[in-house]
Amino acid sequence: MKVTVKYFAVCHEELGREEEQMELPEEATLRDILDRLEEEWPEITEFYQVMQMSVNWEYATEGTQLSEGDEVALIPPVTGG
């Protein structure tokens, strides 16, 4: 199945993209996306305790199951003024 993953703040900066289409197996969860991203950017694990995640504009957790066409957002904390 395909989902759209949107990256904000430091995720966007470190991964060098605002969003991407990701092909995932059926029964995939947000954890599957995080595992894939850890291969490219291991430091993402530093943000897990404070990062918000959503699926289709609803807050979600690592165990949230995904469906074809879902929009996932990874939103780390933002600092500044």
N, C-alpha and C positions, 0 to 999 in steps of 0.2 A: 504494500500500500504506500501511497505517497502522502506526506504531510508537509506543510510549510513551516519552517522554523525561523522566527524573527529574533534578532540579537540587538540588545540595547546596551548603552554605556560601555563599560570595559569589555564586555563580550564582543560587541561590535568592533571595538578598537583592536583587540587582540586577534580576533579571527579574520579581520579584514573584509567583512561583508555584513550587510544589513539583514539579509535573509537568504534562505536557500530551500530548495525542494529536497527532501530527504526520503529515500526509498527504505522502508522498514518492513520486517516480516509481520504477518497477521499476528494479532495478540500482543503487539509491541506496547510498551509503556514509556513514560517519560524517562525512566531509568535507561532504556535502550539508547535514547538520544544522548543522554549524559555520558554513557559509556563510549559512544562513538566520538564525542567531542573530546573526551579525555585522551584519546589516542593522538589527536592533533595538538591539543593544548592542555597538558597535565595540570597546570596551575588552576584550572577552572574549579578544581575541588576545594580551593581556598574560599570560594564564594558560596558553597552549598548551604551553609548554615544561615546565610543572610539573603540569599537570592530568592526572589519570587518567581514562580512559574505559572503560566496560565495555558489553558486549552480552550480555544474559542471564547476568549474574554472572561473565562471563569477561573478563579484561582485553583491550582492543582498541586498534587504532590508527585514524588518520584514514582509512585505506584499507580498513577492514573493511567488507565488503558486508553489507547489511541484508536481512532477510526480513520478510514480513508478520507482525505480532504481536510483534516483538522488543521487549525492554525495554532501553533505553539509559540509562546513568547518566553524568553529567558531574560529576566530583569534583575540585574544585580543592583545593590544600593548605589545611589548617586550622591556625590558630595559636591560642595561648592556653594557659591552664593550669588 
